[in-house]
Amino acid sequence: MLTDTHTHLYYEKDEAKRRELIDRCFENGVKRLFLPNVDAKSIPLVMNLAEAYPDNCFPMLGLHPCDVKEGYATALDTIFESLADYKIYAIGEIGIDLYWDKSTLNIQQEAFKKQIAWAKQLDLPIVIHCRDAFDELYKVLLEEKDEKLKGIFHCFSGNTDEAKKVIELGFYLGIGGVVTYKNSGLDKVVAEIGLEHLVLETDAPYLTPVPFRGKPNESSYLVYVAAKVAEVKNISLEEVAAITTENSKNIFKI
């Protein structure tokens, strides 16, 4: 059984097409799907899908750093109020993204810290989005480090030194389609990191793995990520599936 620890499956609003996506997941052994929120408007989309597939889809709530802009406090308030209404398994996806807009760094840091506080209060892991901002984000994590800080560094694509820093803080590395890209270098990092520190993800519909790169990603393609990790580690696909799913159970407590 494979676990996709990060998929935006709820972006597909056509019920028939969504059913086909989920059927293909099951056919490929992807039976556990964790759904990260991105903004206040997507809360019902996440929750409706989780309610439709309670044994397979597990919701997370948070404000994506790219949505931390003018008026973000209202969105945070809406998301925080929703935490009391639903059973969720993480705060996410949250973090810092300086690829699109460096001018919002200060408020991104504020939103990130606030949501880390929610996670600690609720004893939940955080699911981190980091793009072009490792040093800035790592600084916040060092400041916030305590026995309650835990989670997944989603879509990890850094170097081995950065991977070790993340692991030392007690985080898992989320490995997705980038590991299949010829020149990403992520396969070399994965080769040096113990499987006990890794979870698998797709970030569907983004970051589609080879051989489907260039097309929309879907959670059923997680099997290609797992196969690449198995190749790099020189172990069976079944072992990769078993260990990474067990890791996901450890972090999400389900």
C-alpha positions in Angstrom: 0.0 0.0 0.0 1.3 3.4 -1.0 0.5 6.7 0.7 0.4 10.0 -1.1 1.2 12.5 1.7 0.4 15.5 -0.5 -2.2 15.7 -3.3 -4.5 18.5 -4.4 -7.0 15.9 -5.8 -9.9 18.1 -4.8 -8.9 20.6 -7.6 -10.8 18.2 -9.9 -14.4 19.4 -9.4 -16.0 17.0 -11.9 -17.3 14.2 -9.8 -17.0 11.5 -12.6 -13.4 12.5 -13.4 -12.5 12.6 -9.7 -13.9 9.1 -9.3 -11.7 8.0 -12.2 -8.6 9.5 -10.6 -9.4 7.7 -7.3 -10.1 4.4 -9.1 -6.7 4.6 -10.8 -5.1 5.3 -7.4 -6.6 2.1 -6.0 -5.5 0.1 -9.0 -1.9 1.2 -8.4 -2.1 0.5 -4.7 -2.3 4.2 -3.6 -4.9 3.8 -0.8 -4.1 6.8 1.5 -4.3 10.4 0.3 -3.6 13.4 2.4 -5.2 16.7 1.1 -3.5 20.0 1.9 -5.5 23.1 2.0 -4.3 26.3 0.3 -6.8 29.1 1.2 -10.1 29.7 2.9 -12.1 29.1 -0.3 -10.8 25.6 -0.7 -11.8 24.4 2.8 -15.2 22.9 1.5 -13.5 21.3 -1.4 -11.0 19.5 0.8 -13.6 18.5 3.4 -16.2 17.3 0.9 -13.7 14.9 -0.7 -12.6 13.7 2.7 -16.2 13.1 3.7 -16.9 11.2 0.5 -13.9 8.9 1.0 -13.3 8.8 4.8 -11.2 5.7 4.7 -8.8 7.0 2.0 -8.7 10.8 2.1 -7.5 12.8 5.0 -7.7 16.6 5.3 -5.2 19.2 6.4 -5.8 22.9 6.8 -3.5 25.9 6.3 -2.8 29.0 4.4 -0.4 28.5 1.5 2.4 31.2 1.6 1.5 32.4 -1.9 -1.9 33.3 -0.5 -0.3 35.4 2.3 -1.0 38.8 0.9 -3.1 41.8 1.7 -6.1 40.7 3.8 -4.4 37.4 4.8 -5.4 37.8 8.4 -9.1 37.3 7.5 -8.2 34.1 5.7 -6.2 32.9 8.7 -9.2 33.6 11.0 -11.5 31.6 8.7 -9.1 28.7 8.6 -8.5 28.8 12.4 -12.3 28.8 13.1 -12.6 25.7 10.8 -10.2 23.8 12.9 -12.8 23.4 15.6 -15.4 22.1 13.0 -13.4 19.2 11.4 -11.1 16.4 12.2 -7.8 17.2 10.5 -4.4 15.5 10.4 -2.0 18.4 9.9 -1.6 22.1 9.5 -0.7 22.7 5.9 0.4 23.5 3.5 2.2 26.4 5.1 5.7 28.0 4.9 7.6 30.6 2.9 7.7 31.1 -0.9 10.1 33.8 -2.3 9.9 32.6 -5.9 6.9 34.8 -6.8 7.1 37.7 -4.4 10.0 38.6 -2.1 8.2 41.7 -0.8 5.8 39.7 1.4 8.6 37.9 3.4 7.7 39.6 6.7 4.0 38.7 6.6 4.8 35.2 5.3 7.0 34.7 8.3 4.2 36.0 10.6 1.6 33.7 9.1 4.0 30.8 9.2 4.7 31.3 12.9 1.1 31.7 13.7 0.1 28.5 12.1 3.0 26.6 13.7 1.5 27.8 17.0 -1.9 26.3 16.0 -0.1 23.0 15.3 1.6 22.9 18.6 -1.7 23.8 20.4 -3.5 21.0 18.6 -0.5 18.6 18.7 -0.5 18.3 14.9 2.3 18.1 12.4 3.0 20.9 9.9 3.4 20.4 6.2 5.9 22.8 4.9 6.0 24.5 1.5 9.4 26.1 0.8 10.5 27.6 -2.5 13.6 29.8 -2.9 13.5 30.3 0.8 15.4 27.6 2.6 17.5 29.8 4.8 14.6 32.1 5.8 12.4 29.1 6.6 15.0 27.2 8.4 15.7 30.2 10.6 12.0 30.2 11.7 12.1 26.5 12.4 15.2 26.9 14.6 13.4 29.6 16.5 10.3 27.5 16.9 12.1 24.2 17.7 10.8 22.3 20.7 9.3 18.8 21.4 6.0 19.7 19.7 7.5 20.8 16.4 7.2 18.0 13.8 6.0 17.5 10.3 7.0 17.0 6.6 9.2 19.2 4.4 6.9 18.9 1.4 8.4 18.6 -2.1 11.9 18.5 -0.8 14.4 19.3 -3.6 17.4 20.6 -1.7 20.9 19.3 -1.3 22.2 16.7 1.2 23.3 19.2 3.8 19.8 20.8 3.8 18.2 17.4 4.0 20.3 16.6 7.1 19.3 19.9 8.7 15.6 19.2 8.2 16.0 15.6 9.5 17.9 16.9 12.6 14.8 19.0 13.4 12.7 15.9 13.4 11.0 16.4 10.0 10.4 13.9 7.3 11.3 14.7 3.7 8.5 14.6 1.2 9.8 13.0 -2.0 7.8 13.5 -5.2 8.2 13.5 -9.0 11.3 15.6 -9.0 13.3 12.5 -8.0 12.6 11.1 -11.4 13.9 14.1 -13.3 17.3 13.4 -14.9 19.2 16.5 -13.8 17.5 17.3 -10.5 20.1 15.6 -8.4 17.5 14.6 -5.9 18.1 10.9 -6.6 21.7 11.4 -5.2 20.3 13.0 -2.1 17.8 10.2 -1.6 20.6 7.7 -2.0 22.4 9.2 1.1 19.3 9.5 3.3 17.8 6.6 5.2 14.3 5.5 4.1 13.1 6.0 7.6 13.3 9.7 7.0 11.2 9.8 3.8 7.6 9.9 2.8 6.2 9.9 -0.7 4.0 12.4 -2.4 2.8 13.6 -5.8 1.7 17.3 -5.3 -0.8 16.4 -8.0 -1.7 18.0 -10.4 1.9 19.5 -10.3 5.4 18.0 -10.6 4.4 15.0 -12.8 7.0 12.2 -12.7 8.7 10.6 -15.7 7.3 9.1 -17.9 4.3 11.5 -17.8 6.2 14.8 -17.3 4.5 17.6 -19.2 1.0 16.2 -18.4 -1.1 16.9 -15.4 0.0 14.8 -12.4 -2.3 12.5 -10.5 -1.9 10.5 -7.3 -1.9 7.1 -9.2 1.5 8.2 -10.6 3.0 7.8 -7.1 4.0 4.3 -8.1 6.6 5.9 -10.4 8.1 7.9 -7.6 8.2 4.8 -5.4 9.8 2.8 -8.2 12.5 5.5 -8.6 13.2 5.5 -4.9 13.4 1.6 -5.0 15.8 1.8 -7.9 18.0 4.4 -6.1 18.0 2.3 -2.9 18.4 -1.0 -4.7 15.4 -2.5 -2.8 12.0 -3.7 -3.7 9.0 -1.5 -4.5 7.1 -3.3 -1.8 9.7 -2.4 0.8 9.6 1.3 -0.2 5.8 1.2 0.0 5.8 -0.5 3.4 8.4 1.8 5.1 7.1 5.1 3.7 3.5 4.3 4.5 4.6 3.4 8.1 6.4 6.7 8.3 3.2 8.5 7.2 1.3 6.7 10.0 3.9 7.8 12.5 3.6 11.5 11.5 -0.1 11.7 10.9 -1.2 9.2 13.6 -3.5 7.4 11.2 
